[in-house]
């Protein structure tokens, strides 16, 4: 296999040379396989590291969201309490106003009756005074 292209039986030297070439290729393949294994290992470590960092960030965001939801819920509860209190105060004032209005209506009726009675008495007094004045004259 030295330089001829014609088929000749391989010599021990040819086989030895071929063995050395194959050995060199085999060494290179083993080195490449080791490098590939190291690269894979480093990549897996990097991926694991990135996954851990992402997990921590996701957990932070999740906890932050839970806290924000809790704060929002507390504020909503506070607002609802205030709205309920305002509503209660308005209803109480409304009821008081209606009660006062009913009292004023009752008083107006009572005063109207009293005024009618007084008007009758005044008319009667005027009639009696006129009759007394006519007698005196």
MDTraj code that builds the backbone (N, CA, C; nanometers):
import mdtraj as md
import numpy as np

residues = "UNK UNK UNK UNK UNK UNK UNK UNK UNK UNK UNK UNK UNK UNK UNK UNK UNK UNK UNK UNK UNK UNK UNK UNK UNK UNK UNK UNK UNK UNK UNK UNK UNK UNK UNK UNK UNK UNK UNK UNK UNK UNK UNK UNK UNK UNK UNK UNK UNK UNK UNK UNK UNK UNK UNK UNK UNK UNK UNK UNK UNK UNK UNK UNK UNK UNK UNK UNK UNK UNK UNK UNK UNK UNK UNK UNK UNK UNK UNK UNK UNK UNK UNK UNK UNK UNK UNK UNK UNK UNK UNK UNK UNK UNK UNK UNK UNK UNK UNK UNK UNK UNK UNK UNK UNK UNK UNK UNK UNK UNK UNK UNK UNK UNK UNK UNK UNK UNK UNK UNK UNK UNK UNK UNK UNK UNK UNK UNK UNK UNK UNK UNK UNK UNK UNK UNK UNK".split()
xyz = np.array([
    [0.0808, -0.1163, 0.0000],
    [0.0000, 0.0000, 0.0000],
    [0.0858, 0.1235, 0.0000],
    [0.2047, 0.1054, -0.0318],
    [0.2918, 0.2193, -0.0308],
    [0.2503, 0.3205, -0.1324],
    [0.2649, 0.3150, -0.2488],
    [0.2258, 0.4185, -0.3411],
    [0.1613, 0.3582, -0.4632],
    [0.1579, 0.2264, -0.4731],
    [0.1010, 0.1620, -0.5911],
    [-0.0488, 0.1534, -0.5758],
    [-0.1118, 0.1655, -0.6908],
    [-0.2539, 0.1499, -0.6884],
    [-0.2925, 0.0089, -0.7271],
    [-0.1952, -0.0685, -0.7684],
    [-0.2237, -0.2066, -0.8023],
    [-0.2331, -0.2861, -0.6745],
    [-0.3100, -0.3874, -0.6745],
    [-0.3262, -0.4699, -0.5558],
    [-0.2044, -0.5561, -0.5342],
    [-0.1482, -0.5416, -0.4192],
    [-0.0387, -0.6256, -0.3744],
    [-0.0722, -0.6671, -0.2343],
    [-0.0218, -0.7745, -0.1922],
    [-0.0459, -0.8121, -0.0532],
    [0.0182, -0.7100, 0.0400],
    [-0.0522, -0.6821, 0.1511],
    [-0.0011, -0.5862, 0.2484],
    [0.1130, -0.6478, 0.3253],
    [0.2109, -0.5676, 0.3487],
    [0.3262, -0.6127, 0.4245],
    [0.3055, -0.5794, 0.5705],
    [0.3962, -0.6356, 0.6507],
    [0.3888, -0.6070, 0.7941],
    [0.4098, -0.4580, 0.8180],
    [0.4924, -0.3964, 0.7415],
    [0.5187, -0.2539, 0.7560],
    [0.3936, -0.1753, 0.7197],
    [0.3260, -0.2200, 0.6122],
    [0.2020, -0.1531, 0.5729],
    [0.0983, -0.1647, 0.6843],
    [0.0853, -0.2827, 0.7391],
    [-0.0118, -0.3048, 0.8475],
    [0.0247, -0.2231, 0.9710],
    [0.1559, -0.2165, 0.9980],
    [0.2014, -0.1395, 1.1147],
    [0.1689, 0.0070, 1.0953],
    [0.1917, 0.0597, 0.9741],
    [0.1611, 0.1996, 0.9434],
    [0.0120, 0.2257, 0.9541],
    [-0.0662, 0.1317, 0.9014],
    [-0.2117, 0.1445, 0.9095],
    [-0.2581, 0.1387, 1.0545],
    [-0.1971, 0.0534, 1.1327],
    [-0.2310, 0.0397, 1.2748],
    [-0.2003, 0.1694, 1.3481],
    [-0.0900, 0.2327, 1.3153],
    [-0.0532, 0.3583, 1.3803],
    [-0.1527, 0.4685, 1.3425],
    [-0.1896, 0.4704, 1.2131],
    [-0.2877, 0.5703, 1.1692],
    [-0.4212, 0.5480, 1.2396],
    [-0.4641, 0.4211, 1.2462],
    [-0.5910, 0.3909, 1.3132],
    [-0.5807, 0.4254, 1.4615],
    [-0.4664, 0.3941, 1.5217],
    [-0.4447, 0.4248, 1.6631],
    [-0.4530, 0.5753, 1.6854],
    [-0.3935, 0.6527, 1.5924],
    [-0.3985, 0.7995, 1.6035],
    [-0.5421, 0.8502, 1.5914],
    [-0.6168, 0.7909, 1.4975],
    [-0.7566, 0.8303, 1.4801],
    [-0.8367, 0.7897, 1.6033],
    [-0.8074, 0.6698, 1.6528],
    [-0.8772, 0.6203, 1.7719],
    [-0.8494, 0.7122, 1.8904],
    [-0.7253, 0.7569, 1.9061],
    [-0.6901, 0.8492, 2.0141],
    [-0.7660, 0.9813, 1.9987],
    [-0.7698, 1.0277, 1.8744],
    [-0.8408, 1.1523, 1.8492],
    [-0.9903, 1.1361, 1.8794],
    [-1.0486, 1.0235, 1.8417],
    [-1.1900, 0.9979, 1.8699],
    [-1.2151, 0.9904, 2.0200],
    [-1.1229, 0.9270, 2.0936],
    [-1.1376, 0.9184, 2.2394],
    [-1.1282, 1.0571, 2.3017],
    [-1.0299, 1.1380, 2.2521],
    [-1.0181, 1.2750, 2.3031],
    [-1.1467, 1.3529, 2.2728],
    [-1.1962, 1.3377, 2.1485],
    [-1.3190, 1.4070, 2.1102],
    [-1.4362, 1.3612, 2.1962],
    [-1.4449, 1.2307, 2.2213],
    [-1.5525, 1.1778, 2.3047],
    [-1.5415, 1.2331, 2.4461],
    [-1.4216, 1.2418, 2.4998],
    [-1.4014, 1.2994, 2.6339],
    [-1.4399, 1.4468, 2.6357],
    [-1.3947, 1.5185, 2.5316],
    [-1.4298, 1.6603, 2.5236],
    [-1.5811, 1.6770, 2.5120],
    [-1.6419, 1.5893, 2.4320],
    [-1.7875, 1.5956, 2.4161],
    [-1.8578, 1.5668, 2.5489],
    [-1.8066, 1.4682, 2.6221],
    [-1.8651, 1.4349, 2.7529],
    [-1.8481, 1.5515, 2.8499],
    [-1.7295, 1.6149, 2.8495],
    [-1.7060, 1.7299, 2.9371],
    [-1.7975, 1.8463, 2.8980],
    [-1.8107, 1.8669, 2.7668],
    [-1.8978, 1.9743, 2.7182],
    [-2.0417, 1.9469, 2.7600],
    [-2.0853, 1.8234, 2.7422],
    [-2.2211, 1.7862, 2.7842],
    [-2.2399, 1.8075, 2.9331],
    [-2.1405, 1.7689, 3.0111],
    [-2.1475, 1.7852, 3.1569],
    [-2.1575, 1.9332, 3.1935],
    [-2.0725, 2.0162, 3.1292],
    [-2.0767, 2.1608, 3.1567],
    [-2.2118, 2.2200, 3.1142],
    [-2.2614, 2.1757, 2.9991],
    [-2.3916, 2.2246, 2.9530],
    [-2.5026, 2.1855, 3.0502],
    [-2.4995, 2.0631, 3.0983],
    [-2.5999, 2.0183, 3.1948],
    [-2.5915, 2.1007, 3.3224],
    [-2.4675, 2.1300, 3.3681],
    [-2.4502, 2.2119, 3.4878],
    [-2.5055, 2.3527, 3.4646],
    [-2.4745, 2.4081, 3.3469],
    [-2.5241, 2.5424, 3.3143],
    [-2.6775, 2.5421, 3.3096],
    [-2.7331, 2.4407, 3.2450],
    [-2.8789, 2.4308, 3.2353],
    [-2.9400, 2.4173, 3.3737],
    [-2.8778, 2.3328, 3.4583],
    [-2.9278, 2.3185, 3.5957],
    [-2.9207, 2.4509, 3.6696],
    [-2.8101, 2.5228, 3.6518],
    [-2.7933, 2.6524, 3.7177],
    [-2.9003, 2.7508, 3.6700],
    [-2.9227, 2.7544, 3.5402],
    [-3.0239, 2.8444, 3.4845],
    [-3.1630, 2.8052, 3.5351],
    [-3.1903, 2.6756, 3.5401],
    [-3.3198, 2.6292, 3.5902],
    [-3.3397, 2.6714, 3.7353],
    [-3.2339, 2.6578, 3.8163],
    [-3.2450, 2.6971, 3.9569],
    [-3.2704, 2.8475, 3.9693],
    [-3.1980, 2.9263, 3.8884],
    [-3.2176, 3.0714, 3.8927],
    [-3.3589, 3.1070, 3.8495],
    [-3.4062, 3.0430, 3.7435],
    [-3.5432, 3.0689, 3.6977],
    [-3.6454, 3.0277, 3.8026],
    [-3.6221, 2.9131, 3.8645],
    [-3.7141, 2.8691, 3.9699],
    [-3.7207, 2.9713, 4.0826],
    [-3.6034, 3.0246, 4.1223],
    [-3.6005, 3.1249, 4.2294],
    [-3.6744, 3.2511, 4.1869],
    [-3.6505, 3.2944, 4.0621],
    [-3.7174, 3.4162, 4.0146],
    [-3.8679, 3.3946, 4.0040],
    [-3.9081, 3.2804, 3.9538],
    [-4.0504, 3.2499, 3.9417],
    [-4.1137, 3.2460, 4.0802],
    [-4.0433, 3.1873, 4.1761],
    [-4.0959, 3.1810, 4.3125],
    [-4.1090, 3.3212, 4.3706],
    [-4.0090, 3.4079, 4.3439],
    [-4.0162, 3.5459, 4.3923],
    [-4.1373, 3.6173, 4.3325],
    [-4.1544, 3.6010, 4.2014],
    [-4.2670, 3.6658, 4.1346],
    [-4.3984, 3.6118, 4.1899],
    [-4.4053, 3.4818, 4.2099],
    [-4.5265, 3.4193, 4.2633],
    [-4.5578, 3.4730, 4.4035],
    [-4.4558, 3.4773, 4.4887],
    [-4.4767, 3.5293, 4.6243],
    [-4.5163, 3.6767, 4.6207],
    [-4.4539, 3.7509, 4.5324],
    [-4.4872, 3.8923, 4.5180],
    [-4.6328, 3.9071, 4.4739],
    [-4.6767, 3.8233, 4.3829],
    [-4.8150, 3.8276, 4.3353],
    [-4.9118, 3.7924, 4.4487],
    [-4.8757, 3.6928, 4.5273],
    [-4.9606, 3.6541, 4.6412],
    [-4.9715, 3.7705, 4.7395],
    [-4.8578, 3.8373, 4.7671],
    [-4.8605, 3.9508, 4.8587],
    [-4.9454, 4.0643, 4.8019],
    [-4.9291, 4.0899, 4.6729],
    [-5.0075, 4.1964, 4.6104],
    [-5.1564, 4.1635, 4.6158],
    [-5.1906, 4.0386, 4.5896],
    [-5.3314, 3.9970, 4.5967],
    [-5.3857, 4.0140, 4.7382],
    [-5.3031, 3.9776, 4.8355],
    [-5.3454, 3.9900, 4.9754],
    [-5.3670, 4.1367, 5.0123],
    [-5.2738, 4.2229, 4.9710],
    [-5.2887, 4.3657, 4.9994],
    [-5.4133, 4.4214, 4.9320],
    [-5.4344, 4.3816, 4.8070],
    [-5.5516, 4.4283, 4.7338],
    [-5.6803, 4.3826, 4.8027],
    [-5.6803, 4.2580, 4.8467],
    [-5.7985, 4.2055, 4.9157],
    [-5.8241, 4.2823, 5.0449],
    [-5.7167, 4.3124, 5.1196],
    [-5.7320, 4.3898, 5.2435],
    [-5.7867, 4.5289, 5.2141],
    [-5.7347, 4.5925, 5.1079],
    [-5.7836, 4.7257, 5.0729],
    [-5.9295, 4.7197, 5.0297],
    [-5.9639, 4.6171, 4.9553],
    [-6.1034, 4.6031, 4.9130],
    [-6.1943, 4.5825, 5.0338],
    [-6.1493, 4.5011, 5.1299],
    [-6.2280, 4.4810, 5.2523],
    [-6.2459, 4.6124, 5.3273],
    [-6.1368, 4.6894, 5.3380],
    [-6.1428, 4.8190, 5.4058],
    [-6.2403, 4.9124, 5.3341],
    [-6.2317, 4.9139, 5.2011],
    [-6.3216, 4.9997, 5.1237],
    [-6.4661, 4.9564, 5.1421],
    [-6.4909, 4.8268, 5.1411],
    [-6.6278, 4.7772, 5.1591],
    [-6.6798, 4.8143, 5.2978],
    [-6.5929, 4.8043, 5.3990],
    [-6.6339, 4.8443, 5.5337],
    [-6.6726, 4.9922, 5.5361],
    [-6.5906, 5.0746, 5.4688],
    [-6.6194, 5.2181, 5.4655],
    [-6.7491, 5.2455, 5.3893],
    [-6.7675, 5.1771, 5.2780],
    [-6.8903, 5.1951, 5.2005],
    [-7.0115, 5.1521, 5.2838],
    [-6.9983, 5.0393, 5.3544],
    [-7.1087, 4.9937, 5.4403],
    [-7.1394, 5.0959, 5.5489],
    [-7.0341, 5.1544, 5.6066],
    [-7.0533, 5.2531, 5.7126],
    [-7.1225, 5.3780, 5.6572],
    [-7.0762, 5.4244, 5.5399],
    [-7.1387, 5.5421, 5.4776],
    [-7.2849, 5.5121, 5.4448],
    [-7.3084, 5.3939, 5.3894],
    [-7.4462, 5.3546, 5.3560],
    [-7.5324, 5.3521, 5.4816],
    [-7.4783, 5.2953, 5.5887],
    [-7.5523, 5.2885, 5.7150],
    [-7.5820, 5.4293, 5.7670],
    [-7.4825, 5.5180, 5.7613],
    [-7.5029, 5.6561, 5.8076],
    [-7.6083, 5.7271, 5.7236],
    [-7.6027, 5.7063, 5.5923],
    [-7.7005, 5.7703, 5.5036],
    [-7.8406, 5.7181, 5.5337],
    [-7.8526, 5.5870, 5.5495],
    [-7.9836, 5.5287, 5.5775],
    [-8.0369, 5.5770, 5.7127],
    [-7.9477, 5.5866, 5.8104],
    [-7.9889, 5.6347, 5.9425],
    [-8.0382, 5.7797, 5.9323],
    [-7.9622, 5.8624, 5.8615],
    [-8.0032, 6.0026, 5.8449],
    [-8.1348, 6.0107, 5.7678],
    [-8.1495, 5.9270, 5.6676],
    [-8.2734, 5.9245, 5.5883],
    [-8.3924, 5.8867, 5.6762],
    [-8.3744, 5.7842, 5.7593],
    [-8.4825, 5.7413, 5.8483],
    [-8.5178, 5.8514, 5.9480],
    [-8.4150, 5.9202, 6.0015],
    [-8.4408, 6.0303, 6.0946],
    [-8.5188, 6.1418, 6.0256],
    [-8.4794, 6.1699, 5.9011],
    [-8.5476, 6.2761, 5.8262],
    [-8.6932, 6.2394, 5.8018],
    [-8.7177, 6.1164, 5.7650],
    [-8.8556, 6.0725, 5.7415],
    [-8.9351, 6.0805, 5.8717],
    [-8.8743, 6.0393, 5.9829],
    [-8.9420, 6.0451, 6.1124],
    [-8.9760, 6.1900, 6.1474],
    [-8.8794, 6.2809, 6.1255],
    [-8.9056, 6.4226, 6.1530],
    [-9.0164, 6.4749, 6.0626],
    [-9.0132, 6.4350, 5.9356],
    [-9.1177, 6.4785, 5.8425],
    [-9.2547, 6.4326, 5.8880],
    [-9.2638, 6.3088, 5.9351],
    [-9.3924, 6.2578, 5.9850],
    [-9.4367, 6.3365, 6.1071],
    [-9.3402, 6.3704, 6.1966],
    [-9.3749, 6.4514, 6.3151],
    [-9.4254, 6.5887, 6.2727],
    [-9.3566, 6.6507, 6.1729],
    [-9.4002, 6.7823, 6.1258],
    [-9.5392, 6.7750, 6.0636],
    [-9.5670, 6.6664, 5.9908],
    [-9.7015, 6.6492, 5.9343],
    [-9.8052, 6.6415, 6.0464],
    [-9.7738, 6.5640, 6.1519],
    [-9.8670, 6.5517, 6.2649],
    [-9.8865, 6.6867, 6.3332],
    [-9.7745, 6.7588, 6.3523],
    [-9.7835, 6.8906, 6.4163],
    [-9.8642, 6.9876, 6.3302],
    [-9.8428, 6.9794, 6.1995],
    [-9.9174, 7.0693, 6.1101],
    [-10.0665, 7.0428, 6.1204],
    [-10.1037, 6.9157, 6.1246],
    [-10.2468, 6.8833, 6.1402],
    [-10.2993, 6.9329, 6.2742],
    [-10.2214, 6.9105, 6.3776],
    [-10.2623, 6.9540, 6.5113],
    [-10.2745, 7.1064, 6.5155],
    [-10.1755, 7.1760, 6.4586],
    [-10.1802, 7.3231, 6.4578],
    [-10.2980, 7.3735, 6.3750],
    [-10.3255, 7.3046, 6.2668],
    [-10.4402, 7.3455, 6.1841],
    [-10.5687, 7.3324, 6.2642],
    [-10.5825, 7.2235, 6.3393],
    [-10.7021, 7.2068, 6.4228],
    [-10.7096, 7.3163, 6.5292],
    [-10.5938, 7.3450, 6.5913],
    [-10.5909, 7.4491, 6.6957],
    [-10.6288, 7.5846, 6.6346],
    [-10.5736, 7.6138, 6.5162],
    [-10.6045, 7.7425, 6.4511],
    [-10.7529, 7.7511, 6.4151],
    [-10.8087, 7.6419, 6.3687],
    [-10.9519, 7.6414, 6.3360],
    [-11.0348, 7.6679, 6.4615],
    [-10.9948, 7.6050, 6.5708],
    [-11.0663, 7.6250, 6.6971],
    [-11.0535, 7.7709, 6.7405],
    [-10.9311, 7.8260, 6.7305],
    [-10.9099, 7.9662, 6.7686],
    [-10.9895, 8.0595, 6.6782],
    [-10.9942, 8.0280, 6.5506],
    [-11.0678, 8.1126, 6.4568],
    [-11.2162, 8.1140, 6.4927],
    [-11.2659, 7.9979, 6.5302],
    [-11.4070, 7.9910, 6.5707],
    [-11.4297, 8.0734, 6.6968],
    [-11.3344, 8.0612, 6.7916],
    [-11.3495, 8.1378, 6.9172],
    [-11.3402, 8.2872, 6.8898],
    [-11.2481, 8.3278, 6.8020],
    [-11.2324, 8.4712, 6.7712],
    [-11.3594, 8.5219, 6.7034],
    [-11.4100, 8.4421, 6.6095],
    [-11.5340, 8.4836, 6.5416],
    [-11.6467, 8.4982, 6.6441],
    [-11.6518, 8.4033, 6.7351],
    [-11.7553, 8.4082, 6.8374],
    [-11.7338, 8.5301, 6.9261],
    [-11.6075, 8.5601, 6.9611],
    [-11.5776, 8.6769, 7.0441],
    [-11.6141, 8.8045, 6.9701],
    [-11.5812, 8.8098, 6.8419],
    [-11.6128, 8.9296, 6.7654],
    [-11.7651, 8.9503, 6.7606],
    [-11.8378, 8.8453, 6.7401],
    [-11.9831, 8.8549, 6.7358],
    [-12.0365, 8.9024, 6.8723],
    [-11.9807, 8.8455, 6.9795],
    [-12.0273, 8.8837, 7.1128],
    [-11.9887, 9.0284, 7.1439],
    [-11.8685, 9.0705, 7.1015],
    [-11.8231, 9.2086, 7.1268],
    [-11.9148, 9.3067, 7.0481],
    [-11.9439, 9.2684, 6.9255],
    [-12.0326, 9.3534, 6.8441],
    [-12.1682, 9.3650, 6.9106],
    [-12.2158, 9.2557, 6.9614],
    [-12.3472, 9.2601, 7.0246],
    [-12.3422, 9.3455, 7.1519],
    [-12.2300, 9.3363, 7.2267],
    [-12.2166, 9.4176, 7.3486],
    [-12.2058, 9.5641, 7.3078],
    [-12.1313, 9.5941, 7.2019],
    [-12.1139, 9.7328, 7.1603],
    [-12.2477, 9.7900, 7.1147],
    [-12.3244, 9.7111, 7.0487],
    [-12.4548, 9.7644, 7.0041],
    [-12.5470, 9.7877, 7.1224],
    [-12.5346, 9.7142, 7.2232],
    [-12.6166, 9.7341, 7.3409],
    [-12.5717, 9.8584, 7.4160],
    [-12.4459, 9.8841, 7.4179],
    [-12.3924, 9.9977, 7.4922],
    [-12.4307, 10.1262, 7.4164],
    [-12.4369, 10.1276, 7.2948],
    [-12.4641, 10.2490, 7.2209],
    [-12.6043, 10.2848, 7.2341],
])
top = md.Topology()
chain = top.add_chain()
for i, resn in enumerate(residues, 1):
    res = top.add_residue(resn, chain, resSeq=i)
    for name in ("N", "CA", "C"):
        top.add_atom(name, md.element.get_by_symbol(name[0]), res)
traj = md.Trajectory(xyz[None], top)
